[in-house]
């Protein structure tokens, strides 16, 4: 089965749930011509069927952000955990 246009298979490295909101940190292949390969995603429907959107969306209850740098993605994941816990 192929991925719908604008999505890629998500390889989840870490998952935590804060106040009922799942938060993911992982890898994937971002869109053509983009070196981004690490993502942070949060929300109940962001990884439907194991795929994630290949664009950035940053809303309070649901979103996904792509990063080129692994350390930057991990820092965002940890920051988001603290932010949602408040």
BATORLUM-321525 format. One record per residue: x, y, z of N, C-alpha, C, O in turn; residue in one letter; residue number from 1. Coordinates in steps of 0.001 Angstrom, whole numbers, always signed. Example, Ala and Ser with C-alpha at 12.3 -4.5 7.8 and 13.67 -1.06 7.14 Angstrom:
! BATORLUM-321525
+---------+---------+---------+---------+---------+---------+---------+---------+---------+---------+---------+---------+--------+-----+
:     n_x :     n_y :     n_z :    ca_x :    ca_y :    ca_z :     c_x :     c_y :     c_z :     o_x :     o_y :     o_z : residu : num :
+---------+---------+---------+---------+---------+---------+---------+---------+---------+---------+---------+---------+--------+-----+
:  +13190 :   -5690 :   +7800 :  +12300 :   -4500 :   +7800 :  +13200 :   -3300 :   +7800 :  +14236 :   -3319 :   +8465 :      A :   1 :
:  +12850 :   -2250 :   +7080 :  +13670 :   -1060 :   +7140 :  +12900 :     +30 :   +7870 :  +13409 :   +1138 :   +8039 :      S :   2 :
+---------+---------+---------+---------+---------+---------+---------+---------+---------+---------+---------+---------+--------+-----+
This chain:
! BATORLUM-321525
+---------+---------+---------+---------+---------+---------+---------+---------+---------+---------+---------+---------+--------+-----+
:     n_x :     n_y :     n_z :    ca_x :    ca_y :    ca_z :     c_x :     c_y :     c_z :     o_x :     o_y :     o_z : residu : num :
+---------+---------+---------+---------+---------+---------+---------+---------+---------+---------+---------+---------+--------+-----+
:    +844 :   -1180 :      +0 :      +0 :      +0 :      +0 :    +883 :   +1234 :      +0 :   +1800 :   +1328 :    +816 :      X :   1 :
:    +637 :   +2172 :    -881 :   +1401 :   +3411 :    -949 :    +889 :   +4443 :     +39 :    -211 :   +4329 :    +578 :      X :   2 :
:   +1702 :   +5435 :    +255 :   +1298 :   +6533 :   +1136 :    +502 :   +7550 :    +332 :    +816 :   +7808 :    -830 :      X :   3 :
:    -535 :   +8132 :    +949 :   -1246 :   +9213 :    +269 :    -294 :  +10370 :     -10 :    +699 :  +10541 :    +697 :      X :   4 :
:    -587 :  +11150 :   -1017 :    +241 :  +12295 :   -1387 :    +413 :  +13224 :    -193 :    -549 :  +13520 :    +515 :      X :   5 :
:   +1647 :  +13685 :     +28 :   +1916 :  +14598 :   +1129 :   +2156 :  +13918 :   +2456 :   +2128 :  +14574 :   +3497 :      X :   6 :
:   +2393 :  +12606 :   +2446 :   +2677 :  +11874 :   +3677 :   +3871 :  +10958 :   +3468 :   +4278 :  +10685 :   +2339 :      X :   7 :
:   +4422 :  +10490 :   +4580 :   +5515 :   +9535 :   +4539 :   +5379 :   +8575 :   +5710 :   +4729 :   +8896 :   +6705 :      X :   8 :
:   +5975 :   +7421 :   +5600 :   +5963 :   +6443 :   +6683 :   +6732 :   +7008 :   +7871 :   +7842 :   +7512 :   +7703 :      X :   9 :
:   +6158 :   +6933 :   +9066 :   +6782 :   +7459 :  +10283 :   +7485 :   +6339 :  +11035 :   +6898 :   +5287 :  +11287 :      X :  10 :
:   +8740 :   +6568 :  +11391 :   +9496 :   +5659 :  +12240 :   +9611 :   +6322 :  +13604 :  +10442 :   +7210 :  +13793 :      X :  11 :
:   +8783 :   +5898 :  +14558 :   +8722 :   +6533 :  +15871 :   +9886 :   +6066 :  +16730 :  +10081 :   +4867 :  +16930 :      X :  12 :
:  +10661 :   +7027 :  +17240 :  +11789 :   +6760 :  +18127 :  +11324 :   +6788 :  +19581 :  +11747 :   +5957 :  +20385 :      X :  13 :
:  +10459 :   +7738 :  +19920 :   +9945 :   +7869 :  +21282 :   +8500 :   +8351 :  +21233 :   +8113 :   +9117 :  +20351 :      X :  14 :
:   +7707 :   +7884 :  +22205 :   +6311 :   +8309 :  +22316 :   +5998 :   +8473 :  +23794 :   +6318 :   +7610 :  +24611 :      X :  15 :
:   +5367 :   +9597 :  +24127 :   +4927 :   +9876 :  +25480 :   +3534 :  +10471 :  +25395 :   +3196 :  +11128 :  +24410 :      X :  16 :
:   +2733 :  +10248 :  +26410 :   +1409 :  +10854 :  +26444 :   +1334 :  +11812 :  +27630 :   +1666 :  +11444 :  +28757 :      X :  17 :
:    +896 :  +13039 :  +27368 :    +747 :  +14059 :  +28402 :    -683 :  +14572 :  +28348 :   -1123 :  +15112 :  +27333 :      X :  18 :
:   -1402 :  +14399 :  +29450 :   -2795 :  +14860 :  +29543 :   -3635 :  +14347 :  +28374 :   -4459 :  +15079 :  +27825 :      X :  19 :
:   -3421 :  +13099 :  +28002 :   -4199 :  +12471 :  +26932 :   -3746 :  +12796 :  +25524 :   -4353 :  +12332 :  +24558 :      X :  20 :
:   -2681 :  +13591 :  +25388 :   -2182 :  +13955 :  +24061 :    -900 :  +13188 :  +23779 :     +96 :  +13395 :  +24472 :      X :  21 :
:    -893 :  +12306 :  +22779 :    +342 :  +11599 :  +22435 :   +1340 :  +12537 :  +21763 :    +971 :  +13378 :  +20943 :      X :  22 :
:   +2616 :  +12376 :  +22129 :   +3697 :  +13178 :  +21558 :   +4733 :  +12212 :  +21001 :   +5171 :  +11296 :  +21697 :      X :  23 :
:   +5124 :  +12414 :  +19747 :   +6046 :  +11511 :  +19062 :   +7310 :  +12243 :  +18640 :   +7283 :  +13427 :  +18304 :      X :  24 :
:   +8401 :  +11522 :  +18665 :   +9662 :  +11993 :  +18093 :  +10125 :  +10868 :  +17192 :  +10159 :   +9715 :  +17622 :      X :  25 :
:  +10487 :  +11173 :  +15945 :  +10856 :  +10105 :  +15041 :  +11562 :  +10573 :  +13793 :  +11999 :  +11718 :  +13676 :      X :  26 :
:  +11657 :   +9634 :  +12859 :  +12321 :   +9891 :  +11591 :  +11389 :   +9517 :  +10449 :  +10419 :   +8778 :  +10614 :      X :  27 :
:  +11719 :  +10052 :   +9300 :  +10962 :   +9761 :   +8100 :  +11650 :  +10429 :   +6935 :  +12686 :  +11073 :   +7102 :      X :  28 :
:  +11088 :  +10284 :   +5774 :  +11629 :  +10934 :   +4585 :  +10702 :  +12075 :   +4243 :   +9552 :  +11863 :   +3858 :      X :  29 :
:  +11210 :  +13300 :   +4388 :  +10414 :  +14483 :   +4100 :  +10333 :  +14686 :   +2595 :  +10961 :  +13949 :   +1835 :      X :  30 :
:   +9563 :  +15681 :   +2157 :   +9314 :  +15873 :    +731 :  +10583 :  +15985 :    -114 :  +11666 :  +16272 :    +397 :      X :  31 :
:  +10430 :  +15761 :   -1373 :  +11522 :  +15911 :   -2326 :  +12115 :  +17314 :   -2175 :  +11393 :  +18280 :   -1929 :      X :  32 :
:  +13422 :  +17411 :   -2324 :  +14153 :  +18672 :   -2233 :  +14227 :  +19235 :    -813 :  +14543 :  +20413 :    -642 :      X :  33 :
:  +13943 :  +18424 :    +208 :  +14077 :  +18870 :   +1593 :  +14987 :  +17899 :   +2329 :  +14796 :  +16686 :   +2239 :      X :  34 :
:  +15976 :  +18412 :   +3057 :  +16860 :  +17521 :   +3805 :  +16282 :  +17089 :   +5156 :  +16896 :  +16281 :   +5853 :      X :  35 :
:  +15111 :  +17615 :   +5537 :  +14523 :  +17281 :   +6832 :  +14209 :  +15798 :   +6909 :  +13663 :  +15216 :   +5972 :      X :  36 :
:  +14560 :  +15193 :   +8040 :  +14260 :  +13773 :   +8214 :  +13836 :  +13408 :   +9621 :  +13515 :  +12249 :   +9884 :      X :  37 :
:  +13826 :  +14386 :  +10549 :  +13396 :  +14142 :  +11924 :  +12129 :  +14935 :  +12183 :  +11988 :  +16059 :  +11701 :      X :  38 :
:  +11200 :  +14355 :  +12945 :   +9957 :  +15062 :  +13224 :   +9583 :  +14977 :  +14693 :  +10009 :  +14075 :  +15415 :      X :  39 :
:   +8778 :  +15938 :  +15114 :   +8087 :  +15917 :  +16387 :   +6619 :  +16110 :  +16039 :   +6269 :  +17020 :  +15287 :      X :  40 :
:   +5772 :  +15264 :  +16579 :   +4345 :  +15348 :  +16271 :   +3550 :  +15154 :  +17555 :   +3987 :  +14454 :  +18468 :      X :  41 :
:   +2387 :  +15776 :  +17615 :   +1525 :  +15618 :  +18775 :     +76 :  +15676 :  +18343 :    -279 :  +16365 :  +17386 :      X :  42 :
:    -748 :  +14947 :  +19060 :   -2177 :  +14901 :  +18749 :   -2629 :  +13472 :  +18490 :   -1820 :  +12579 :  +18238 :      X :  43 :
:   -3930 :  +13279 :  +18556 :   -4493 :  +11929 :  +18444 :   -4558 :  +11386 :  +17023 :   -4652 :  +10172 :  +16844 :      X :  44 :
:   -4512 :  +12243 :  +16006 :   -4671 :  +11750 :  +14638 :   -3466 :  +12028 :  +13742 :   -3565 :  +11889 :  +12522 :      X :  45 :
:   -2329 :  +12419 :  +14326 :   -1189 :  +12826 :  +13496 :    -479 :  +11655 :  +12810 :    +201 :  +11860 :  +11805 :      X :  46 :
:    -621 :  +10444 :  +13327 :     +38 :   +9284 :  +12714 :    -984 :   +8244 :  +12276 :    -832 :   +7061 :  +12579 :      X :  47 :
:   -1984 :   +8655 :  +11593 :   -3013 :   +7752 :  +11108 :   -2414 :   +6705 :  +10175 :   -1821 :   +7045 :   +9151 :      X :  48 :
:   -2566 :   +5457 :  +10524 :   -2052 :   +4372 :   +9689 :    -534 :   +4320 :   +9624 :     +20 :   +3707 :   +8711 :      X :  49 :
:    +149 :   +4952 :  +10573 :   +1610 :   +4920 :  +10587 :   +2277 :   +5889 :   +9628 :   +3483 :   +5801 :   +9396 :      X :  50 :
:   +1507 :   +6812 :   +9069 :   +2090 :   +7821 :   +8182 :   +1890 :   +9206 :   +8782 :    +971 :   +9434 :   +9569 :      X :  51 :
:   +2769 :  +10125 :   +8393 :   +2735 :  +11496 :   +8894 :   +2792 :  +12448 :   +7699 :   +3389 :  +12137 :   +6669 :      X :  52 :
:   +2163 :  +13608 :   +7855 :   +2227 :  +14626 :   +6800 :   +3664 :  +15123 :   +6642 :   +4432 :  +15128 :   +7605 :      X :  53 :
:   +4018 :  +15533 :   +5453 :   +5386 :  +15969 :   +5163 :   +5550 :  +17485 :   +5203 :   +6569 :  +18010 :   +4755 :      X :  54 :
:   +4569 :  +18183 :   +5728 :   +4670 :  +19633 :   +5879 :   +4555 :  +19964 :   +7363 :   +4164 :  +19110 :   +8160 :      X :  55 :
:   +4889 :  +21183 :   +7737 :   +4800 :  +21613 :   +9127 :   +3406 :  +22159 :   +9432 :   +2800 :  +22860 :   +8622 :      X :  56 :
:   +2922 :  +21819 :  +10615 :   +1663 :  +22350 :  +11123 :   +1821 :  +22471 :  +12630 :   +2127 :  +21486 :  +13302 :      X :  57 :
:   +1617 :  +23665 :  +13168 :   +1898 :  +23922 :  +14577 :    +675 :  +24510 :  +15264 :    +550 :  +25729 :  +15390 :      X :  58 :
:    -237 :  +23631 :  +15714 :   -1415 :  +24057 :  +16466 :   -1298 :  +23497 :  +17886 :    -528 :  +22566 :  +18121 :      X :  59 :
:   -2040 :  +24044 :  +18811 :   -1905 :  +23635 :  +20207 :   -2255 :  +22171 :  +20439 :   -1508 :  +21477 :  +21128 :      X :  60 :
:   -3341 :  +21686 :  +19902 :   -3795 :  +20324 :  +20166 :   -3258 :  +19273 :  +19197 :   -3321 :  +18077 :  +19478 :      X :  61 :
:   -2732 :  +19718 :  +18060 :   -2251 :  +18769 :  +17058 :   -1263 :  +19448 :  +16124 :   -1491 :  +20574 :  +15681 :      X :  62 :
:    -176 :  +18771 :  +15828 :    +793 :  +19351 :  +14913 :   +1921 :  +18400 :  +14591 :   +2033 :  +17326 :  +15182 :      X :  63 :
:   +2761 :  +18802 :  +13645 :   +3933 :  +18034 :  +13257 :   +4933 :  +19013 :  +12686 :   +4607 :  +19830 :  +11825 :      X :  64 :
:   +6165 :  +18919 :  +13182 :   +7239 :  +19801 :  +12752 :   +8409 :  +18951 :  +12290 :   +8746 :  +17958 :  +12934 :      X :  65 :
:   +9030 :  +19329 :  +11186 :  +10161 :  +18612 :  +10612 :  +11448 :  +19369 :  +10879 :  +11469 :  +20600 :  +10873 :      X :  66 :
:  +12529 :  +18622 :  +11117 :  +13831 :  +19201 :  +11432 :  +14923 :  +18506 :  +10626 :  +14822 :  +17319 :  +10317 :      X :  67 :
:  +15953 :  +19250 :  +10295 :  +17139 :  +18695 :   +9648 :  +18068 :  +18114 :  +10712 :  +18687 :  +17070 :  +10507 :      X :  68 :
:  +18156 :  +18802 :  +11850 :  +19086 :  +18435 :  +12911 :  +18405 :  +17543 :  +13963 :  +17361 :  +17908 :  +14505 :      X :  69 :
:  +18988 :  +16395 :  +14243 :  +18417 :  +15450 :  +15208 :  +18349 :  +16050 :  +16609 :  +17350 :  +15877 :  +17307 :      X :  70 :
:  +19400 :  +16753 :  +17027 :  +19418 :  +17354 :  +18360 :  +18332 :  +18416 :  +18517 :  +17724 :  +18538 :  +19581 :      X :  71 :
:  +18095 :  +19176 :  +17463 :  +17045 :  +20193 :  +17491 :  +15665 :  +19539 :  +17629 :  +14810 :  +20040 :  +18359 :      X :  72 :
:  +15453 :  +18432 :  +16935 :  +14180 :  +17710 :  +17030 :  +13988 :  +17146 :  +18431 :  +12895 :  +17228 :  +18990 :      X :  73 :
:  +15041 :  +16577 :  +18996 :  +14941 :  +16012 :  +20337 :  +14676 :  +17113 :  +21378 :  +13902 :  +16913 :  +22314 :      X :  74 :
:  +15319 :  +18266 :  +21208 :  +15094 :  +19389 :  +22121 :  +13639 :  +19869 :  +22036 :  +13034 :  +20191 :  +23059 :      X :  75 :
:  +13079 :  +19920 :  +20832 :  +11685 :  +20328 :  +20659 :  +10756 :  +19313 :  +21319 :   +9767 :  +19697 :  +21943 :      X :  76 :
:  +11061 :  +18035 :  +21190 :  +10267 :  +16973 :  +21818 :  +10239 :  +17179 :  +23333 :   +9171 :  +17145 :  +23943 :      X :  77 :
:  +11402 :  +17391 :  +23937 :  +11481 :  +17583 :  +25388 :  +10779 :  +18869 :  +25815 :  +10103 :  +18900 :  +26843 :      X :  78 :
:  +10939 :  +19920 :  +25030 :  +10280 :  +21191 :  +25315 :   +8761 :  +21043 :  +25257 :   +8046 :  +21587 :  +26098 :      X :  79 :
:   +8282 :  +20313 :  +24274 :   +6845 :  +20104 :  +24112 :   +6282 :  +19296 :  +25278 :   +5170 :  +19565 :  +25733 :      X :  80 :
:   +7030 :  +18319 :  +25763 :   +6591 :  +17544 :  +26921 :   +6353 :  +18461 :  +28121 :   +5337 :  +18349 :  +28807 :      X :  81 :
:   +7294 :  +19360 :  +28364 :   +7163 :  +20301 :  +29480 :   +6019 :  +21284 :  +29258 :   +5258 :  +21580 :  +30180 :      X :  82 :
:   +5903 :  +21782 :  +28048 :   +4872 :  +22765 :  +27713 :   +3475 :  +22178 :  +27906 :   +2610 :  +22832 :  +28488 :      X :  83 :
:   +3246 :  +20977 :  +27437 :   +1912 :  +20376 :  +27541 :   +1595 :  +19910 :  +28953 :    +426 :  +19753 :  +29303 :      X :  84 :
:   +2617 :  +19687 :  +29766 :   +2404 :  +19252 :  +31142 :   +1889 :  +20388 :  +32033 :   +1330 :  +20135 :  +33100 :      X :  85 :
:   +2075 :  +21630 :  +31597 :   +1629 :  +22788 :  +32413 :    +161 :  +23044 :  +32286 :    -359 :  +23973 :  +32904 :      X :  86 :
+---------+---------+---------+---------+---------+---------+---------+---------+---------+---------+---------+---------+--------+-----+
